[in-house]
Amino acid sequence: MHSKLLGYQQYVQRLKQDITEISPEIYMQSSNNYPVLIDIREPQEYLSGILPGAQMIPRGVLEGNLADMKICQTQPQPLEWLAEQNILLYCHSGNRSALAAYSLQQMGFSKVFSLAGGIVQWRKLGLPLTTSES
């Protein structure tokens, strides 16, 4: 017998119970508390703007490319350094970043967060965007 099947939205909602979401307002008030900001959207989505200070790693390659970010280049043990940092992930609407946050938690990262509402909510609030990676 099969266990209950979940649709995508149901699955994301279930995972969101196991991660921490940060609102854009909270992030703006305390952005220094999140030194690692990662845009996990696809490259064509970056053209519409990215959050200032973000590193760009598409969701499909996130786990394998964490240590390759610019912010890690001066660290002798980049994954260990990252594990000590607060990492905030964001995407278009907050669903992919929730999945990614859960995945990083499974890898052992305990200080990983998802931007609630993603860049859609960010834009609704009229918060700043840039066109280039930090």
N, CA, C and O of each residue as an XYZ file, in Angstrom:
536
protein
N       0.836     -1.184      0.000
C       0.000      0.000      0.000
C       0.880      1.246      0.000
O       1.891      1.303      0.701
N       0.492      2.232     -0.783
C       1.253      3.479     -0.876
C       0.879      4.427      0.256
O      -0.282      4.511      0.656
N       1.874      5.135      0.761
C       1.569      6.191      1.720
C       0.900      7.332      0.948
O       0.887      7.327     -0.283
N       0.367      8.271      1.645
C      -0.332      9.384      1.001
C       0.610     10.150      0.074
O       1.696     10.564      0.480
N       0.187     10.329     -1.155
C       0.973     11.103     -2.112
C       0.744     12.583     -1.879
O      -0.365     13.011     -1.562
N       1.809     13.361     -2.039
C       1.716     14.798     -1.864
C       1.958     15.491     -3.195
O       2.843     15.097     -3.955
N       1.180     16.514     -3.474
C       1.469     17.378     -4.602
C       2.604     18.312     -4.223
O       3.011     18.367     -3.062
N       3.117     19.050     -5.205
C       4.255     19.943     -4.964
C       3.966     20.935     -3.851
O       4.757     21.056     -2.915
N       2.852     21.644     -3.933
C       2.541     22.652     -2.915
C       2.401     22.036     -1.530
O       2.847     22.617     -0.541
N       1.780     20.856     -1.456
C       1.643     20.180     -0.163
C       3.015     19.806      0.390
O       3.282     19.961      1.582
N       3.876     19.314     -0.491
C       5.223     18.930     -0.078
C       5.996     20.136      0.441
O       6.634     20.064      1.491
N       5.939     21.250     -0.299
C       6.643     22.464      0.129
C       6.097     22.948      1.465
O       6.866     23.322      2.351
N       4.787     22.942      1.615
C       4.200     23.391      2.882
C       4.654     22.508      4.045
O       4.893     23.000      5.148
N       4.771     21.217      3.796
C       5.243     20.303      4.852
C       6.702     20.614      5.205
O       7.061     20.664      6.381
N       7.544     20.823      4.178
C       8.955     21.131      4.443
C       9.120     22.460      5.170
O      10.030     22.612      5.985
N       8.257     23.410      4.885
C       8.364     24.718      5.530
C       8.180     24.634      7.040
O       8.563     25.545      7.774
N       7.594     23.541      7.494
C       7.461     23.333      8.938
C       8.812     22.985      9.569
O       8.998     23.132     10.777
N       9.751     22.524      8.739
C      11.049     22.069      9.238
C      12.192     23.053      8.973
O      13.343     22.778      9.312
N      11.874     24.184      8.374
C      12.901     25.193      8.098
C      12.474     26.509      8.731
O      11.370     26.618      9.264
N      13.345     27.503      8.671
C      13.006     28.831      9.178
C      12.949     29.803      8.007
O      13.898     29.922      7.232
N      11.832     30.487      7.894
C      11.691     31.522      6.882
C      11.910     32.881      7.528
O      11.523     33.113      8.673
N      12.536     33.771      6.772
C      12.805     35.135      7.212
C      12.060     36.067      6.255
O      12.181     35.927      5.038
N      11.306     36.998      6.785
C      10.585     37.935      5.928
C      11.554     38.961      5.344
O      12.601     39.226      5.935
N      11.217     39.539      4.195
C      12.078     40.599      3.648
C      12.277     41.759      4.627
O      13.360     42.341      4.696
N      11.234     42.088      5.377
C      11.342     43.184      6.336
C      12.373     42.877      7.421
O      13.192     43.726      7.775
N      12.321     41.654      7.941
C      13.285     41.252      8.973
C      14.696     41.248      8.391
O      15.642     41.694      9.039
N      14.828     40.746      7.177
C      16.157     40.737      6.548
C      16.685     42.159      6.408
O      17.847     42.414      6.725
N      15.864     43.080      5.946
C      16.314     44.462      5.752
C      16.733     45.107      7.076
O      17.648     45.930      7.098
N      16.079     44.746      8.163
C      16.416     45.302      9.476
C      17.695     44.701     10.045
O      18.350     45.303     10.895
N      18.048     43.492      9.563
C      19.188     42.798     10.166
C      20.025     42.062      9.120
O      20.482     40.946      9.363
N      20.223     42.679      7.970
C      20.941     41.997      6.879
C      22.356     41.584      7.280
O      22.876     40.596      6.761
N      22.981     42.316      8.186
C      24.330     41.940      8.631
C      24.349     40.597      9.353
O      25.399     39.967      9.479
N      23.182     40.163      9.828
C      23.098     38.867     10.505
C      23.100     37.695      9.528
O      23.173     36.537      9.939
N      23.020     38.003      8.231
C      22.972     36.965      7.193
C      24.084     37.247      6.180
O      23.817     37.772      5.099
N      25.336     36.899      6.527
C      26.461     37.254      5.663
C      26.502     36.504      4.338
O      27.190     36.928      3.410
N      25.773     35.391      4.238
C      25.752     34.622      2.999
C      24.338     34.662      2.432
O      23.415     34.065      2.986
N      24.189     35.369      1.330
C      22.903     35.516      0.641
C      23.041     34.848     -0.718
O      23.903     35.222     -1.513
N      22.190     33.859     -0.987
C      22.311     33.095     -2.224
C      21.005     33.129     -3.011
O      19.948     32.746     -2.508
N      21.101     33.595     -4.255
C      19.991     33.571     -5.208
C      20.052     32.222     -5.903
O      21.018     31.932     -6.608
N      19.023     31.386     -5.712
C      19.055     30.046     -6.296
C      18.186     29.936     -7.549
O      17.893     28.833     -8.012
N      17.778     31.076     -8.094
C      16.986     31.048     -9.323
C      17.869     30.625    -10.506
O      19.089     30.514    -10.385
N      17.221     30.396    -11.642
C      17.936     30.041    -12.871
C      18.551     31.302    -13.483
O      18.037     32.402    -13.278
N      19.651     31.148    -14.235
C      20.349     32.319    -14.789
C      19.452     33.298    -15.549
O      19.643     34.508    -15.429
N      18.487     32.817    -16.321
C      17.626     33.744    -17.057
C      16.754     34.588    -16.117
O      16.298     35.666    -16.497
N      16.525     34.106    -14.909
C      15.740     34.861    -13.936
C      16.540     36.017    -13.332
O      15.953     36.980    -12.839
N      17.871     35.934    -13.365
C      18.707     36.987    -12.789
C      18.531     38.308    -13.526
O      18.748     39.376    -12.954
N      18.143     38.237    -14.785
C      18.011     39.450    -15.601
C      16.982     40.418    -15.024
O      17.060     41.623    -15.267
N      16.030     39.907    -14.272
C      15.003     40.769    -13.687
C      15.475     41.452    -12.411
O      14.719     42.199    -11.789
N      16.725     41.199    -12.017
C      17.285     41.832    -10.826
C      17.560     40.825     -9.727
O      16.879     39.807     -9.607
N      18.568     41.129     -8.931
C      18.934     40.280     -7.797
C      19.061     41.154     -6.550
O      19.211     42.372     -6.644
N      18.999     40.526     -5.405
C      19.153     41.261     -4.155
C      20.603     41.705     -4.005
O      21.517     40.933     -4.296
N      20.825     42.934     -3.557
C      22.199     43.407     -3.360
C      22.978     42.482     -2.426
O      22.499     42.110     -1.354
N      24.171     42.124     -2.849
C      25.031     41.266     -2.041
C      24.881     39.776     -2.296
O      25.589     38.968     -1.695
N      23.964     39.408     -3.182
C      23.708     37.982     -3.409
C      24.774     37.310     -4.261
O      25.335     37.905     -5.181
N      25.030     36.071     -3.929
C      25.816     35.160     -4.750
C      24.792     34.372     -5.573
O      23.685     34.130     -5.092
N      25.128     33.972     -6.783
C      24.160     33.272     -7.622
C      24.596     31.831     -7.855
O      25.659     31.571     -8.419
N      23.751     30.898     -7.407
C      23.959     29.469     -7.652
C      22.590     28.864     -7.966
O      21.741     28.794     -7.077
N      22.356     28.431     -9.188
C      21.051     27.830     -9.507
C      20.736     26.635     -8.605
O      21.634     25.889     -8.215
N      19.474     26.466     -8.286
C      19.010     25.407     -7.383
C      19.538     24.033     -7.778
O      19.912     23.243     -6.911
N      19.571     23.742     -9.063
C      19.970     22.419     -9.520
C      21.405     22.041     -9.210
O      21.749     20.859     -9.221
N      22.247     23.026     -8.936
C      23.666     22.743     -8.655
C      24.111     23.314     -7.306
O      25.307     23.343     -7.012
N      23.181     23.757     -6.503
C      23.503     24.424     -5.236
C      24.403     23.588     -4.336
O      25.471     24.042     -3.925
N      23.977     22.383     -4.033
C      24.705     21.565     -3.064
C      26.144     21.295     -3.517
O      27.056     21.250     -2.692
N      26.343     21.120     -4.807
C      27.665     20.814     -5.321
C      28.570     22.014     -5.514
O      29.782     21.860     -5.663
N      27.991     23.220     -5.514
C      28.770     24.417     -5.818
C      28.903     25.408     -4.663
O      29.406     26.514     -4.862
N      28.471     25.044     -3.487
C      28.549     25.961     -2.338
C      29.963     26.480     -2.100
O      30.165     27.681     -1.921
N      30.922     25.591     -2.097
C      32.297     25.972     -1.759
C      32.957     26.811     -2.851
O      34.031     27.369     -2.627
N      32.334     26.910     -4.031
C      32.913     27.657     -5.149
C      32.503     29.124     -5.188
O      32.951     29.863     -6.064
N      31.662     29.556     -4.259
C      31.218     30.953     -4.256
C      32.392     31.893     -4.007
O      33.355     31.530     -3.331
N      32.307     33.101     -4.555
C      33.346     34.119     -4.343
C      33.614     34.336     -2.860
O      34.763     34.464     -2.438
N      32.561     34.373     -2.089
C      32.669     34.652     -0.658
C      33.507     33.585      0.070
O      33.997     33.826      1.173
N      33.668     32.417     -0.547
C      34.418     31.315      0.069
C      35.860     31.225     -0.405
O      36.636     30.438      0.138
N      36.232     32.004     -1.394
C      37.531     31.844     -2.036
C      38.722     32.031     -1.099
O      39.775     31.434     -1.322
N      38.577     32.831     -0.074
C      39.706     33.066      0.833
C      39.694     32.132      2.043
O      40.550     32.233      2.922
N      38.719     31.225      2.081
C      38.594     30.339      3.231
C      39.321     29.017      2.979
O      39.069     28.370      1.962
N      40.217     28.600      3.881
C      40.934     27.337      3.671
C      40.001     26.123      3.713
O      40.249     25.130      3.030
N      38.937     26.197      4.506
C      37.942     25.122      4.592
C      36.562     25.739      4.370
O      35.836     26.006      5.328
N      36.202     25.966      3.100
C      34.994     26.736      2.809
C      33.700     26.146      3.357
O      32.853     26.897      3.838
N      33.520     24.848      3.302
C      32.271     24.282      3.818
C      32.159     24.437      5.327
O      31.084     24.731      5.850
N      33.260     24.240      6.015
C      33.250     24.406      7.475
C      32.969     25.866      7.828
O      32.230     26.151      8.770
N      33.567     26.793      7.063
C      33.318     28.217      7.285
C      31.852     28.542      7.034
O      31.220     29.240      7.828
N      31.310     28.033      5.925
C      29.898     28.276      5.605
C      28.976     27.756      6.701
O      27.974     28.390      7.030
N      29.316     26.612      7.260
C      28.476     26.007      8.296
C      28.369     26.894      9.533
O      27.433     26.751     10.319
N      29.319     27.805      9.709
C      29.294     28.713     10.857
C      28.546     30.012     10.557
O      28.321     30.819     11.459
N      28.162     30.217      9.301
C      27.511     31.461      8.882
C      25.997     31.275      8.778
O      25.518     30.164      8.550
N      25.255     32.353      8.945
C      23.839     32.338      8.619
C      23.720     32.466      7.108
O      24.236     33.415      6.517
N      23.048     31.522      6.495
C      22.879     31.480      5.050
C      21.409     31.749      4.738
O      20.526     31.045      5.228
N      21.152     32.771      3.923
C      19.787     33.071      3.503
C      19.663     32.779      2.016
O      20.396     33.331      1.195
N      18.727     31.903      1.686
C      18.465     31.514      0.308
C      17.196     32.210     -0.180
O      16.265     32.429      0.595
N      17.164     32.556     -1.464
C      15.917     33.074     -2.017
C      15.751     32.650     -3.461
O      16.710     32.330     -4.163
N      14.485     32.662     -3.879
C      14.130     32.306     -5.246
C      13.009     33.249     -5.689
O      12.893     34.358     -5.168
N      12.196     32.824     -6.630
C      11.111     33.670     -7.137
C      10.015     33.868     -6.086
O       9.648     35.001     -5.775
N       9.492     32.761     -5.539
C       8.344     32.862     -4.640
C       8.571     32.292     -3.245
O       7.701     32.407     -2.381
N       9.718     31.684     -3.017
C      10.007     31.110     -1.704
C       9.861     29.603     -1.631
O      10.200     29.001     -0.612
N       9.363     28.983     -2.691
C       9.209     27.520     -2.659
C      10.537     26.798     -2.902
O      10.914     25.923     -2.123
N      11.238     27.155     -3.963
C      12.523     26.491     -4.241
C      13.521     26.756     -3.122
O      14.304     25.876     -2.765
N      13.497     27.970     -2.563
C      14.445     28.257     -1.475
C      14.102     27.458     -0.227
O      14.995     27.103      0.543
N      12.827     27.170     -0.016
C      12.444     26.308      1.114
C      12.984     24.902      0.894
O      13.535     24.297      1.813
N      12.830     24.381     -0.318
C      13.365     23.054     -0.640
C      14.877     23.029     -0.481
O      15.435     22.072      0.056
N      15.537     24.079     -0.948
C      16.991     24.160     -0.857
C      17.444     24.262      0.598
O      18.433     23.639      0.984
N      16.727     25.044      1.406
C      17.079     25.171      2.824
C      16.984     23.810      3.509
O      17.850     23.436      4.300
N      15.938     23.094      3.198
C      15.773     21.757      3.774
C      16.928     20.847      3.353
O      17.475     20.109      4.172
N      17.291     20.903      2.086
C      18.381     20.084      1.570
C      19.703     20.400      2.277
O      20.439     19.490      2.660
N      20.001     21.695      2.448
C      21.243     22.074      3.131
C      21.226     21.638      4.594
O      22.261     21.269      5.150
N      20.052     21.681      5.213
C      19.951     21.178      6.586
C      20.292     19.694      6.623
O      20.961     19.233      7.547
N      19.842     18.953      5.634
C      20.140     17.519      5.569
C      21.637     17.271      5.380
O      22.153     16.222      5.766
N      22.333     18.249      4.781
C      23.788     18.146      4.598
C      24.545     18.519      5.866
O      25.760     18.332      5.931
N      23.848     19.046      6.881
C      24.494     19.391      8.137
C      24.583     20.873      8.426
O      25.123     21.266      9.460
N      24.062     21.714      7.529
C      24.056     23.158      7.763
C      22.866     23.498      8.654
O      21.717     23.261      8.282
N      23.144     24.050      9.822
C      22.058     24.337     10.769
C      21.606     25.792     10.737
O      20.547     26.124     11.269
N      22.398     26.656     10.119
C      22.081     28.089     10.101
C      21.652     28.521      8.699
O      22.220     29.450      8.125
N      20.651     27.839      8.160
C      20.182     28.131      6.814
C      18.718     28.562      6.874
O      17.912     27.982      7.600
N      18.396     29.592      6.096
C      17.081     30.214      6.134
C      16.576     30.438      4.717
O      17.353     30.461      3.763
N      15.267     30.603      4.593
C      14.635     30.867      3.304
C      13.912     32.209      3.376
O      13.253     32.512      4.371
N      14.036     33.009      2.321
C      13.356     34.300      2.274
C      11.878     34.069      1.967
O      11.530     33.609      0.880
N      11.026     34.384      2.913
C       9.583     34.179      2.753
C       9.042     35.019      1.596
O       9.254     36.231      1.542
N       8.351     34.369      0.684
C       7.753     35.079     -0.447
C       8.704     35.353     -1.590
O       8.282     35.821     -2.648
N       9.989     35.068     -1.393
C      10.976     35.247     -2.448
C      11.067     36.658     -2.989
O      10.713     37.630     -2.322
N      11.553     36.744     -4.219
C      11.754     38.054     -4.835
C      10.418     38.710     -5.178
O      10.343     39.931     -5.322
N       9.362     37.903     -5.310
C       8.028     38.462     -5.554
C       7.630     39.369     -4.390
O       7.194     40.501     -4.599
N       7.782     38.872     -3.172
C       7.446     39.668     -1.985
C       8.404     40.849     -1.848
O       7.993     41.944     -1.466
N       9.659     40.629     -2.153
C      10.671     41.688     -2.101
C      10.236     42.861     -2.974
O      10.266     44.016     -2.550
N       9.828     42.539     -4.210
C       9.376     43.577     -5.155
C       8.108     44.275     -4.674
O       7.989     45.496     -4.781
N       7.165     43.502     -4.143
C       5.910     44.087     -3.636
C       6.194     45.158     -2.591
O       5.470     46.148     -2.491
N       7.254     44.952     -1.815
C       7.616     45.898     -0.759
C       8.474     47.052     -1.282
O       8.809     47.973     -0.537
N       8.824     46.995     -2.563
C       9.615     48.071     -3.167
C      11.047     48.116     -2.674
O      11.661     49.182     -2.643
N      11.585     46.970     -2.289
C      12.948     46.915     -1.760
C      13.959     46.913     -2.925
O      13.608     46.564     -4.052
N      15.211     47.306     -2.645
C      16.192     47.487     -3.718
C      16.645     46.199     -4.391
O      16.761     45.148     -3.760
N      16.897     46.314     -5.689
C      17.459     45.229     -6.495
C      18.651     45.781     -7.252
O      18.769     46.990     -7.450
N      19.531     44.891     -7.671
C      20.674     45.273     -8.481
C      20.708     44.344     -9.705
O      19.874     43.447     -9.828
N      21.650     44.557    -10.583
C      21.744     43.731    -11.776
C      23.025     42.926    -11.840
O      23.270     42.235    -12.828
N      23.857     43.002    -10.792
C      25.119     42.269    -10.842
C      25.401     41.582     -9.511
O      24.994     42.045     -8.445
N      26.105     40.473     -9.610
C      26.485     39.696     -8.427
C      27.568     40.422     -7.655
O      28.414     41.100     -8.239
N      27.538     40.278     -6.348
C      28.567     40.884     -5.492
C      29.843     40.102     -5.555
O      30.822     40.463     -4.901
